[in-house]
Amino acid sequence: MLGTRRQQFCMKAFFTTALSAMLGFGLPLTRLAAQPAQSLDMGFYGPETIEWKAGPAAIPPGAKMAVLEGDPTKEGPFVVRFQFPEGYRVTVISGTLFLAMGENLDRSAAKTLTAGTYGFWAAGMKHTAWSQGETVIQLHGIGPWQINYVNPADDPRNAKK
């Protein structure tokens, strides 16, 4: 009788261990499989290697843009940096960015975002942003990315040439 009980105990211990191992290793693998595919490429950008170019027509003249990963005009993840002359998910790399929410500019209600600040807000949320001195920001998002001006007269794309 003791032999049978010992055998049952050993079988229970074996199945419990096996089930724990399968769950322990299997569940993380299902999470990995559910994640979108990542690029197999690798990229590192030191400050001296970043290629700054004129931004799209939707951003103010003099502003520059660097695409670090992806394509902001297409569907999928991207990372871009913007450099604004004096006067989403976003990281302020250097300088100071001011952000006021709403359709009307209210400078007194603006948030001050200094170097090292990270912020985010919902897609389509109306806001106004401006910089103090030269400011570099990094934007993270899922494309396609676009700028829609609350006041069409403010859109540089509508400027008379």
Secondary structure, 3 states (H helix, E strand, C coil): CHHHHHHHHHHHHHHHHHHHHHHHHHHHHHHHHHCCCCCCCCCCCCHHHCCCEECCCCCCCCCEEEEEECCCCCCEEEEEEEEECCCCEEEEEEEEEEEEECCCCCHHHCEEEECCCEEECCCCCCEEEEEEEEEEEEEEEEECCCCCCCCHHHCHHHCCC
